[in-house]
Amino acid sequence: MHTLLLSLCLPLLACSCGHSARQTSLTQTQVHEQTIAAHSAQAPNRDVAFLRDSVIYTKADSSKVVSLLKETPQGSDVIFYARRFIGIPYVASTLEVADPERLVVNLRQLDCTTLVETVLALTMTKRQCATDFSTYCRNLMLLRYRNGQMNGYLSRLHYFTWWMHDNIDMGLVREVSDTKHFTSPMIVNNYYMSAHPASYKFLKAHPEWADSIAQMEKEHAGRDGYYLTEAQTKLGRSALSVIQDGDIVAIVTKKLGIDYSHLGFAVWGKDGKLHLLNASSIHHKVVEEPKTLFQYLKEHPSSIGIRLLRLCN
């Protein structure tokens, strides 16, 4: 989903304990050497090994995570953390840095997908009453990889349909909809990755993986729930009361071979209309769009509606 969404977005695009949970100028070796030393004095041996062997990050990333987790969110905790990234540069392909696959943590550069995952992992960790970097990393891994386990490039949830169902199955998120307005059937027919392997750094390097991608694409094809059409997104808060600040917005596209083209967070504006907080390739940074979500979709003819998910308590 991460690289896939990037290729499509570039031309557009109080603590409750007990919650369940499921880069780039430095070389990988330099990153590990600088960061593991900083954590080894206070982190349990298990966490030191996890960070050393499985995670790519810088000291700036780990320090920012810990600092954010020490803050007390006001209002929607998801929106609270999302707004902490406003102004962060939009940069594509920040996950495409390690082969074999590693968990990449980069809070200095974000795309639409990594913004969503970063914010959700922070919120999950805060709701668990944790403030340590290793817990954040484990939550990020739960969100990003199939069954919450990183097991190579093929375990990454490349399409949003995969991401959505995997995280719903693990109880991390749930779908937001109603029977009155979410009425347009979603038909999934993903094939973009397997049809364009040369467009993906690691698929190009490992053409033998393309067949596995194609098989997974077929396993998730067909009807898959209902979405809110573009026209319905102009309705006000009273009509769309099911939607809350901080819900994950996935933009349905009519581009061939792909299910969703962009991600962000729902924000109810002072005008009583839905707006989008997102890592924008247009603005080249994370922004809270001044235009309504309806206006945003109108300006992108391939965008035909939205699906919504909510982080579970």
C-alpha positions as CSV (number, residue, x, y, z in Angstrom):
1,M,0.0,0.0,0.0
2,H,2.8,2.4,0.9
3,T,4.7,2.5,-2.4
4,L,1.5,1.9,-4.3
5,L,-0.3,4.9,-2.8
6,L,2.8,7.0,-3.4
7,S,2.9,6.3,-7.1
8,L,-0.8,7.5,-7.3
9,C,-0.6,10.4,-4.9
10,L,2.4,12.0,-6.5
11,P,0.6,13.3,-9.5
12,L,-2.5,14.4,-7.5
13,L,-2.6,13.3,-4.2
14,A,-6.8,10.8,29.4
15,C,-5.1,7.5,29.3
16,S,-7.1,4.2,29.5
17,C,-4.8,1.3,30.4
18,G,-5.4,-2.2,29.1
19,H,-6.2,-1.4,25.4
20,S,-5.5,-4.2,23.1
21,A,-2.8,-3.7,20.5
22,R,-1.9,-5.8,18.0
23,Q,16.0,8.2,6.9
24,T,17.7,8.7,5.3
25,S,21.0,10.4,4.6
26,L,22.8,8.0,7.1
27,T,23.7,4.5,6.2
28,Q,21.7,1.7,8.0
29,T,24.8,0.9,10.1
30,Q,25.3,4.5,11.2
31,V,21.7,4.8,12.2
32,H,21.9,1.6,14.3
33,E,25.1,2.5,15.9
34,Q,23.9,6.0,16.9
35,T,20.5,4.9,18.2
36,I,21.1,1.6,19.9
37,A,23.8,3.1,22.2
38,A,21.3,5.7,23.3
39,H,18.8,3.1,24.3
40,S,20.9,0.3,25.7
41,A,21.4,1.8,29.1
42,Q,17.8,1.9,30.0
43,A,15.9,-0.5,27.7
44,P,15.4,-4.2,28.5
45,N,17.7,-6.6,26.6
46,R,14.7,-7.8,24.6
47,D,14.0,-4.3,23.4
48,V,17.6,-3.5,22.6
49,A,17.8,-6.6,20.4
50,F,14.5,-5.8,18.7
51,L,15.6,-2.2,17.9
52,R,19.0,-3.3,16.8
53,D,17.9,-6.1,14.5
54,S,14.5,-5.1,13.2
55,V,14.2,-1.2,13.2
56,I,15.7,1.5,11.1
57,Y,15.5,5.0,12.8
58,T,17.5,7.9,13.9
59,K,17.9,9.5,17.4
60,A,15.7,12.3,16.2
61,D,12.9,9.9,15.5
62,S,13.1,8.0,18.8
63,S,13.4,11.3,20.8
64,K,10.4,12.8,19.1
65,V,8.3,9.7,19.7
66,V,9.1,9.7,23.4
67,S,8.5,13.5,23.6
68,L,5.1,13.2,21.9
69,L,4.1,10.3,24.2
70,K,4.8,12.4,27.3
71,E,2.2,15.0,26.1
72,T,-1.4,15.0,27.2
73,P,-3.8,15.0,24.2
74,Q,-6.7,17.4,24.2
75,G,-9.9,16.5,22.4
76,S,-9.5,13.7,19.9
77,D,-6.2,12.0,20.6
78,V,-5.8,11.0,17.0
79,I,-6.2,14.6,15.7
80,F,-4.0,15.8,18.5
81,Y,-1.1,13.7,17.3
82,A,-1.9,14.3,13.6
83,R,-1.7,18.1,14.1
84,R,1.8,17.7,15.7
85,F,3.0,16.8,12.2
86,I,1.6,19.7,10.3
87,G,4.4,21.2,8.2
88,I,6.5,18.0,8.1
89,P,7.7,17.6,4.5
90,Y,6.0,15.1,2.2
91,V,8.6,12.6,0.9
92,A,7.8,9.5,-1.1
93,S,9.3,6.0,-0.7
94,T,10.7,6.4,2.8
95,L,10.0,2.7,3.5
96,E,12.0,1.5,0.5
97,V,15.4,1.4,2.1
98,A,16.0,-2.1,3.4
99,D,16.3,-5.5,1.8
100,P,15.7,-7.7,3.8
101,E,12.8,-5.8,5.1
102,R,13.1,-3.7,8.3
103,L,10.6,-1.6,10.2
104,V,11.3,1.9,9.1
105,V,10.5,4.7,11.5
106,N,10.8,8.2,10.0
107,L,8.9,11.1,11.6
108,R,11.0,13.7,9.7
109,Q,9.5,12.8,6.2
110,L,6.0,11.5,5.7
111,D,3.6,10.4,2.9
112,C,-0.1,9.8,3.2
113,T,0.2,6.3,4.5
114,T,3.1,6.7,6.9
115,L,1.4,9.8,8.4
116,V,-1.7,7.6,9.2
117,E,0.4,4.7,10.6
118,T,2.6,7.1,12.6
119,V,-0.3,8.8,14.2
120,L,-2.2,5.6,15.0
121,A,0.9,4.0,16.5
122,L,1.4,7.0,18.7
123,T,-2.3,7.0,19.8
124,M,-2.2,3.2,20.5
125,T,0.9,3.5,22.6
126,K,-0.5,6.4,24.6
127,R,-3.7,4.6,25.2
128,Q,-1.6,1.7,26.6
129,C,-0.1,4.2,29.0
130,A,3.4,3.6,27.6
131,T,6.0,6.2,26.8
132,D,8.8,4.1,25.4
133,F,10.1,3.9,21.8
134,S,10.1,0.1,21.6
135,T,6.4,-0.2,22.4
136,Y,5.7,2.4,19.7
137,C,7.7,0.4,17.2
138,R,5.8,-2.8,18.0
139,N,2.5,-1.0,17.5
140,L,3.7,0.4,14.2
141,M,4.7,-3.1,13.2
142,L,1.2,-4.4,14.1
143,L,-0.4,-1.9,11.8
144,R,2.0,-2.2,8.8
145,Y,2.4,-5.9,8.4
146,R,0.1,-8.9,7.8
147,N,-1.0,-10.4,11.1
148,G,1.2,-7.9,12.8
149,Q,4.4,-9.8,11.9
150,M,7.1,-8.5,9.8
151,N,8.3,-11.3,7.6
152,G,9.9,-9.7,4.5
153,Y,8.6,-7.4,1.8
154,L,5.6,-9.6,1.0
155,S,4.3,-9.3,4.6
156,R,3.8,-5.6,4.2
157,L,0.2,-4.5,3.6
158,H,0.7,-2.9,0.3
159,Y,-2.9,-2.2,-0.7
160,F,-5.3,-0.4,1.6
161,T,-7.9,-3.2,1.2
162,W,-5.3,-5.6,2.7
163,W,-4.4,-3.1,5.5
164,M,-8.0,-2.5,6.3
165,H,-9.1,-6.1,6.6
166,D,-6.0,-7.2,8.4
167,N,-6.3,-4.5,11.1
168,I,-10.0,-5.1,11.4
169,D,-9.4,-8.8,11.9
170,M,-6.9,-8.0,14.7
171,G,-9.3,-5.7,16.4
172,L,-7.2,-2.6,15.9
173,V,-9.7,-0.6,13.8
174,R,-13.3,-0.8,12.8
175,E,-15.2,0.4,9.8
176,V,-17.4,3.6,10.1
177,S,-20.5,3.7,8.0
178,D,-24.3,3.8,8.1
179,T,-27.0,2.3,5.9
180,K,-28.4,5.6,4.7
181,H,-25.5,7.3,3.1
182,F,-22.8,4.6,2.6
183,T,-24.6,2.9,-0.2
184,S,-22.3,2.7,-3.2
185,P,-20.8,-0.9,-3.6
186,M,-17.1,-1.1,-3.5
187,I,-15.6,-3.5,-6.1
188,V,-12.0,-4.3,-5.5
189,N,-9.8,-5.3,-8.5
190,N,-6.2,-4.7,-7.5
191,Y,-3.5,-5.6,-10.0
192,Y,-1.3,-2.6,-10.3
193,M,1.7,-4.0,-8.5
194,S,1.8,-7.3,-10.3
195,A,1.3,-5.5,-13.6
196,H,4.0,-3.0,-13.0
197,P,6.7,-4.7,-10.9
198,A,9.5,-2.5,-12.4
199,S,7.8,0.5,-10.8
200,Y,8.7,-0.9,-7.3
201,K,12.2,-0.9,-6.1
202,F,12.2,-4.3,-4.4
203,L,9.9,-6.0,-6.9
204,K,12.2,-4.9,-9.6
205,A,15.1,-6.4,-7.7
206,H,13.1,-9.6,-6.9
207,P,10.9,-10.4,-9.9
208,E,10.2,-13.8,-8.4
209,W,8.0,-12.1,-5.9
210,A,5.5,-10.8,-8.5
211,D,3.6,-14.1,-8.6
212,S,3.0,-14.0,-4.9
213,I,1.8,-10.4,-5.1
214,A,-0.6,-11.4,-7.9
215,Q,-2.0,-14.3,-5.9
216,M,-2.7,-12.0,-2.9
217,E,-4.3,-9.5,-5.2
218,K,-6.8,-12.2,-6.4
219,E,-7.6,-13.3,-2.9
220,H,-9.0,-9.9,-2.0
221,A,-10.8,-9.2,-5.3
222,G,-14.6,-8.7,-5.5
223,R,-17.3,-6.8,-3.6
224,D,-16.1,-5.3,-0.4
225,G,-18.7,-3.2,1.5
226,Y,-20.0,0.2,0.6
227,Y,-18.5,3.7,0.4
228,L,-19.8,7.3,0.7
229,T,-19.9,8.9,-2.7
230,E,-18.2,12.2,-3.5
231,A,-21.6,14.0,-3.6
232,Q,-22.5,12.8,-0.1
233,T,-19.3,14.2,1.4
234,K,-20.8,17.7,1.1
235,L,-23.4,16.9,3.7
236,G,-23.1,18.5,7.1
237,R,-22.3,17.1,10.5
238,S,-25.9,16.4,11.5
239,A,-26.4,14.1,8.4
240,L,-23.0,12.4,8.8
241,S,-23.0,12.2,12.5
242,V,-21.5,8.7,12.3
243,I,-18.2,10.4,11.3
244,Q,-15.9,11.7,14.0
245,D,-12.8,13.8,14.1
246,G,-9.8,11.5,13.7
247,D,-11.5,8.8,11.6
248,I,-9.2,7.5,8.9
249,V,-10.3,8.6,5.4
250,A,-9.5,6.3,2.5
251,I,-10.3,7.9,-0.9
252,V,-11.8,5.5,-3.4
253,T,-10.5,5.8,-6.9
254,K,-11.6,4.7,-10.3
255,K,-8.0,4.4,-11.5
256,L,-7.5,0.9,-13.0
257,G,-5.8,-1.7,-10.9
258,I,-6.0,0.1,-7.5
259,D,-8.6,0.4,-4.8
260,Y,-7.7,3.6,-2.9
261,S,-5.5,6.5,-4.0
262,H,-5.0,8.6,-0.8
263,L,-5.3,8.5,3.0
264,G,-5.8,11.1,5.7
265,F,-7.9,12.0,8.7
266,A,-11.4,13.4,9.0
267,V,-11.7,16.8,10.6
268,W,-15.0,18.6,11.1
269,G,-14.4,22.3,10.2
270,K,-15.9,25.4,11.8
271,D,-18.0,25.5,8.6
272,G,-19.7,22.3,9.7
273,K,-18.2,20.4,6.7
274,L,-15.7,17.6,6.5
275,H,-12.1,18.5,5.8
276,L,-9.0,16.4,5.4
277,L,-5.8,16.4,7.4
278,N,-3.2,14.7,5.2
279,A,0.4,14.4,4.0
280,S,-0.1,16.2,0.7
281,S,2.0,15.8,-2.4
282,I,0.4,19.0,-3.7
283,H,1.4,21.2,-0.7
284,H,4.6,19.1,-0.3
285,K,3.9,18.8,3.5
286,V,1.4,17.7,6.1
287,V,-1.6,20.1,6.0
288,E,-5.1,20.5,7.3
289,E,-6.9,21.3,4.1
290,P,-8.8,24.7,4.2
291,K,-11.0,23.4,1.4
292,T,-13.8,21.0,2.2
293,L,-13.3,17.3,1.5
294,F,-16.0,17.6,-1.1
295,Q,-14.1,20.4,-2.9
296,Y,-10.9,18.3,-2.6
297,L,-12.5,15.3,-4.3
298,K,-14.1,17.5,-7.0
299,E,-10.6,18.7,-7.9
300,H,-9.5,15.1,-8.4
301,P,-11.8,13.5,-11.0
302,S,-10.5,10.0,-10.4
303,S,-11.6,10.2,-6.7
304,I,-15.2,9.0,-6.4
305,G,-15.8,8.6,-2.7
306,I,-14.5,7.6,0.7
307,R,-14.3,4.7,3.2
308,L,-13.8,5.4,6.9
309,L,-12.1,3.5,9.7
310,R,-11.7,4.3,13.4
311,L,-9.0,3.2,15.8
312,C,-10.6,0.9,18.4
313,N,-10.5,1.7,22.1
